[in-house]
Amino acid sequence: MLEHIELGYFGNIWVRQNSLQNIGEAHAGHKHKFDHVTLLVKGSVQVEVEGYEPKTFTAPTFMVIKKDKNHRITALESDVLYYCVFALRDVNGEVIEDIYSSDNNPLAESAEAVADDYWDKIKNI
């Protein structure tokens, strides 16, 4: 089962947590409006980027994904964890500061702001 947990944004940084539980499981191919970095925290993956040969990455590392390039991430082992990280931008592509609207959502999907009581709800780990 592919699991996505949207963490939303803080300041001008938007983060999306992604988890692949099984070998061969993949985050379906898609592309973004802006360049972004993907932080591979746990496991190893094959990354296919439109126009390039597939590459293998093993955590801990990061991958830079260029805008407008279809890309797909496939788990090469169980229990993979990675984060897509974007600078929030305006409709002209300029990085913005501590402001958010659906016009600058990097995936053109909904993401919520961090609630004022967010830290109060965090449990000790």
Summary of the structure (lengths in Angstrom):
residues: 125
radius of gyration: 15.1
end to end distance: 24.6
largest distance: 45.6
contacts: 328
relative contact order: 0.27
helix: 6%
strand: 48%
